[in-house]
């Protein structure tokens, strides 16, 4: 293994050497800063670092800047560039936004952390009643992406943006998210082959053959803003079943009183989308950031209410569906070409919505899904 030259693409997760690319702790820390309401994020590193994440976050209204470190800075340090960038960002925000207080995250990258750059210096120099600076010491070699999210929460706790109780809750659910991926998701095997396969056509046939008297359970177990898309197939299932006189029970992790600022707002927005269509949520399992721990609640509800068909949309592998799959049909809907096979191991059918995360950023209303659109089309025949 040492002679293969694969060090740059191998991540050790839970004792397993993962040979496919995994999300970065840097990106995870940036998303957490967005969720607490950061106005801007400064990446202290090269201009290309976390480029895609930065561009996507800008769709959500977060201004992302880079100090643009180069080879010279790797040797002599980039503190002057960081200082200049912080001053520029503060001036930019005050010129372009009329707010009483601004939150600016400073996020480390591999080179700035390797050479030991001090991200805290700007806090001492520029923080005041109108500016809160949140330095997050993170790099891509830390392991699980959730480590970066926890580091961001630690920084927010120090900055007074969250309290100890919320920090402990965040830490717990982030650790559980890692556990889900290690045991049941994209970190369970050394290499997961991407595929364009899914069972959409088979599921459509199942729906066509349903008769009156069956009970369908629609479960939203979505991760944060992806709920804008993963709620859509469930809403279309409600519409389809209503036209056929088939009973539907709706279960969702849409508690609007749980989570960081943006998480609560997203939950309210998605609930509004259900209400617009006169669809009632029968059971609320938790908040949009609690998808790793709401699976057991879903199983308990299924045991209680029964049902002949269970559709779980969002992060279906976080639901131990195998405990209730006997005697009923199960369908998992998720994102990413590497998740088809892990979901297929647990559910009778697996449907993949590609690029779900990219489609929902910047959105505050429902985003149409591939499965939902197909279902609507056939229901109009």
C-alpha positions in Angstrom: 0.0 0.0 0.0 2.8 2.4 0.9 4.3 2.1 -2.6 1.1 2.8 -4.6 1.4 6.6 -4.4 -2.2 7.0 -3.5 -1.8 9.1 -0.4 -3.6 12.1 -1.9 -6.8 10.2 -2.5 -7.0 7.8 0.4 -8.9 8.6 3.5 -8.9 6.4 6.5 -12.4 6.2 7.9 -13.2 4.0 10.9 -10.3 1.7 10.1 -11.2 1.4 6.4 -9.0 2.9 3.7 -11.5 4.8 1.4 -10.3 4.9 -2.2 -13.1 7.1 -3.6 -13.2 10.9 -3.1 -15.0 12.1 0.1 -16.4 15.5 1.0 -13.9 17.9 2.6 -13.8 19.1 6.2 -13.2 22.6 4.7 -16.4 22.5 2.7 -18.4 21.2 5.8 -17.1 24.1 7.9 -18.2 26.6 5.3 -21.7 25.2 5.2 -21.9 25.4 9.0 -20.9 29.0 8.9 -23.6 29.7 6.3 -26.2 28.0 8.6 -25.3 30.4 11.5 -25.9 33.3 9.3 -22.3 34.3 8.1 -22.3 37.2 5.7 -18.9 36.4 4.3 -16.3 33.6 4.4 -12.6 34.1 3.8 -10.6 31.1 2.6 -7.0 31.5 3.7 -5.4 29.6 0.9 -4.9 29.4 -2.8 -7.6 30.9 -5.1 -8.6 27.4 -6.4 -9.2 25.8 -3.0 -12.8 24.7 -2.4 -13.7 26.5 -5.6 -17.0 24.6 -6.2 -18.2 24.9 -2.6 -17.4 28.6 -2.7 -19.4 29.2 -5.9 -22.4 27.2 -4.7 -22.4 29.0 -1.3 -22.6 32.3 -3.2 -25.9 31.1 -4.7 -27.1 31.1 -1.1 -26.1 34.7 -0.5 -22.8 34.1 1.3 -20.0 36.2 -0.1 -16.8 34.0 -0.4 -13.4 35.5 -0.7 -9.9 34.1 -0.9 -6.5 35.4 0.2 -5.0 33.8 -2.9 -1.9 32.3 -1.2 0.8 31.3 -3.7 4.1 29.4 -3.5 5.9 32.4 -2.0 3.4 32.6 0.8 3.8 28.8 1.5 7.4 29.7 2.5 7.3 33.1 4.0 3.7 33.2 5.3 0.5 34.8 4.2 -0.5 36.9 7.2 -0.2 40.2 5.2 -2.6 38.9 2.6 -5.0 37.7 5.3 -4.9 41.1 7.0 -5.6 42.9 3.7 -8.4 40.6 2.8 -10.2 41.0 6.2 -10.0 44.8 5.9 -11.3 44.6 2.3 -14.2 42.3 3.3 -15.3 44.4 6.2 -15.3 47.5 3.9 -17.2 45.6 1.2 -19.9 44.4 3.5 -20.4 47.8 5.1 -20.7 49.4 1.6 -23.1 46.9 0.2 -25.2 45.9 3.2 -27.0 47.9 5.8 -26.8 45.8 8.9 -25.9 46.5 12.5 -23.7 43.4 12.8 -21.7 41.3 10.3 -20.4 37.8 10.7 -17.2 36.9 8.9 -15.8 33.4 8.9 -12.1 32.8 8.3 -11.5 29.2 7.2 -8.2 27.5 7.0 -7.0 25.4 4.1 -4.2 22.8 3.8 -1.3 25.1 3.1 -2.2 27.8 5.6 -2.7 25.2 8.4 0.5 23.2 7.5 2.7 26.3 7.8 0.8 27.3 11.0 -0.9 30.6 10.0 -2.6 32.4 12.9 -6.2 32.8 11.9 -7.0 34.5 15.2 -5.0 37.7 14.7 -7.7 39.4 12.7 -10.2 38.8 15.6 -8.1 40.8 18.0 -7.5 43.5 15.4 -10.9 44.0 13.7 -13.6 42.5 15.9 -15.9 45.1 17.4 -19.6 45.8 18.1 -20.4 45.6 14.4 -18.1 42.8 13.3 -17.9 39.2 14.6 -14.9 37.3 13.1 -15.0 33.5 13.4 -11.7 31.7 12.7 -12.0 28.0 11.9 -8.7 26.0 11.9 -9.4 23.3 9.4 -7.8 21.4 6.5 -8.7 18.6 4.2 -6.4 16.1 5.9 -8.5 15.9 9.1 -10.5 12.9 8.0 -14.3 12.9 8.0 -16.0 16.0 6.6 -18.0 16.3 9.8 -14.8 17.1 11.7 -14.7 20.4 9.8 -18.4 21.1 10.8 -17.6 20.4 14.4 -14.6 22.7 14.3 -16.8 25.4 12.9 -19.3 24.9 15.7 -16.5 25.1 18.3 -15.5 28.5 16.7 -19.1 29.7 16.8 -19.3 28.7 20.4 -16.2 30.8 21.2 -17.6 33.7 19.3 -20.9 33.6 21.2 -23.0 32.7 18.1 -24.3 29.5 19.7 -24.6 28.3 23.3 -23.1 25.2 24.9 -26.4 23.2 24.6 -26.6 23.8 20.9 -23.0 23.0 20.4 -23.4 19.6 22.2 -26.5 18.9 20.1 -24.6 19.8 16.9 -21.6 17.7 17.8 -23.8 14.7 18.6 -25.7 14.8 15.3 -22.6 15.3 13.3 -20.9 12.3 14.9 -24.1 10.3 14.2 -24.0 11.4 10.6 -20.4 10.1 10.3 -21.6 6.8 11.9 -24.4 6.5 9.3 -22.0 7.0 6.4 -19.5 4.5 7.8 -22.0 1.8 8.4 -24.6 2.3 5.8 -23.6 4.9 3.3 -20.7 6.1 1.1 -17.9 5.3 3.5 -18.9 1.6 4.1 -16.6 0.2 1.4 -13.1 0.9 0.1 -14.5 1.9 -3.2 -18.1 2.4 -4.4 -18.6 2.4 -8.1 -20.7 5.2 -9.5 -23.6 4.2 -11.6 -26.5 5.7 -13.5 -28.7 2.8 -12.7 -31.9 3.2 -10.7 -35.3 1.6 -10.3 -37.5 4.5 -11.3 -39.4 2.6 -14.0 -40.0 -0.4 -11.7 -41.3 1.9 -9.0 -43.7 3.5 -11.5 -45.0 0.1 -12.3 -45.5 -0.7 -8.6 -47.5 2.5 -8.2 -49.7 1.7 -11.3 -50.6 -1.6 -9.7 -51.6 -0.3 -6.3 -55.3 -0.8 -5.4 -57.7 1.0 -3.0 -57.3 -0.2 0.5 -53.5 -0.1 0.7 -51.7 2.5 2.9 -48.7 4.4 1.7 -46.2 6.0 4.0 -44.3 9.0 2.6 -41.2 9.8 4.7 -39.0 12.9 4.3 -35.7 12.3 6.1 -33.7 15.0 4.3 -30.4 16.7 5.0 -30.8 20.4 5.5 -31.7 22.3 2.3 -31.9 19.2 0.2 -35.4 18.9 1.6 -36.5 21.5 -1.0 -35.9 18.8 -3.6 -36.6 15.6 -1.7 -40.0 16.8 -0.5 -41.1 17.1 -4.1 -41.4 13.3 -5.0 -43.4 12.8 -1.8 -45.8 15.7 -2.6 -46.3 14.2 -6.0 -46.9 10.8 -4.5 -49.6 12.4 -2.3 -51.2 13.9 -5.4 -51.1 10.6 -7.3 -52.5 8.5 -4.5 -55.3 11.1 -3.7 -56.6 10.8 -7.3 -56.8 7.0 -6.8 -58.4 7.1 -3.4 -55.3 5.6 -1.6 -54.5 6.6 1.9 -51.2 8.4 2.6 -49.4 9.0 5.9 -46.8 11.7 5.9 -43.8 11.7 8.1 -41.1 14.4 8.0 -38.1 15.8 9.8 -39.4 19.3 9.5 -39.5 20.7 13.1 -39.2 24.5 12.6 -38.0 25.0 16.1 -34.8 22.9 15.9 -31.4 23.9 14.4 -29.4 26.8 13.4 -31.0 29.9 11.8 -31.1 28.7 8.2 -32.1 25.2 9.1 -35.2 26.5 11.0 -36.1 28.8 8.1 -35.8 26.0 5.5 -38.1 23.8 7.6 -40.7 26.5 7.7 -40.4 27.1 4.0 -40.9 23.4 3.2 -43.8 23.1 5.6 -45.4 26.0 3.7 -45.0 24.0 0.4 -47.0 21.1 2.0 -49.7 23.5 3.3 -50.1 25.2 -0.1 -51.0 21.8 -1.5 -53.3 21.0 1.5 -51.0 18.1 2.5 -50.9 17.4 6.2 -47.7 16.2 8.0 -49.0 13.4 10.3 -45.7 12.9 12.2 -42.7 15.3 12.8 -39.6 13.3 13.6 -37.1 16.1 14.3 -35.2 19.0 12.6 -33.7 19.1 9.1 -30.2 18.7 10.6 -31.3 15.7 12.6 -31.6 13.2 9.7 -28.9 10.9 11.2 -30.9 10.3 14.4 -34.5 10.4 13.2 -34.4 7.0 11.5 -35.3 5.1 14.6 -38.4 7.3 15.1 -39.4 6.6 11.5 -39.2 2.9 12.2 -41.3 3.2 15.4 -44.0 5.1 13.5 -44.1 2.5 10.7 -44.5 -0.2 13.4 -47.3 1.8 14.9 -49.3 2.7 11.8 -48.5 -0.2 9.6 -48.6 0.4 5.8 -48.1 -1.5 2.6 -45.6 0.8 0.9 -42.9 3.0 2.5 -41.1 5.6 0.5 -38.1 7.4 2.2 -36.7 10.4 0.5 -33.5 12.3 1.3 -31.1 10.1 3.3 -32.9 6.8 3.3 -29.9 4.8 4.5 -30.2 6.6 7.9 -33.5 4.8 8.4 -33.0 1.1 9.5 -35.8 0.1 7.1 -34.8 -3.6 7.2 -36.5 -3.7 10.6 -39.9 -3.1 9.0 -39.5 -4.3 5.4 -41.0 -7.7 5.9 -44.5 -7.7 4.3 -44.3 -4.3 2.8 -42.6 -2.7 -0.2 -39.8 -0.1 0.5 -38.4 2.6 -1.8 -35.4 4.8 -1.0 -34.8 8.1 -2.9 -31.4 9.8 -2.5 -28.7 11.8 -4.2 -25.5 10.6 -5.9 -24.5 7.8 -8.3 -22.5 6.1 -5.5 -25.5 5.6 -3.3 -27.6 3.3 -5.6 -26.0 0.1 -4.4 -25.9 0.8 -0.7 -29.5 1.8 -0.7 -30.4 -1.2 -2.8 -29.0 -3.4 -0.1 -31.6 -2.1 2.3 -34.6 -1.2 0.2 -36.5 -3.2 -2.5 -36.1 -0.2 -4.9 -33.6 2.7 -5.1 -34.1 5.9 -7.0 -31.3 8.5 -7.5 -31.8 12.2 -8.0 -28.5 13.6 -9.5 -27.0 16.9 -8.3 -29.6 17.5 -5.7 -27.4 19.7 -3.6 -26.4 22.0 -6.4 -30.0 22.3 -7.5 -31.3 23.5 -4.1 -28.7 26.1 -3.2 -30.1 29.6 -3.2 -33.7 28.2 -3.3 -36.4 28.9 -0.8 -39.2 27.1 -2.5 -39.8 23.6 -3.8 -37.4 22.2 -6.4 -38.7 19.7 -8.9 -37.3 16.2 -8.8 -36.9 13.8 -11.7 -39.1 11.1 -10.0 -41.8 13.6 -9.1 -42.0 15.0 -12.6 -42.3 11.5 -14.1 -45.0 10.6 -11.6 -46.9 13.8 -12.4 -46.7 13.1 -16.2 -48.1 9.5 -15.9 -50.8 10.6 -13.5 -52.1 13.1 -16.2 -52.4 10.4 -18.8 
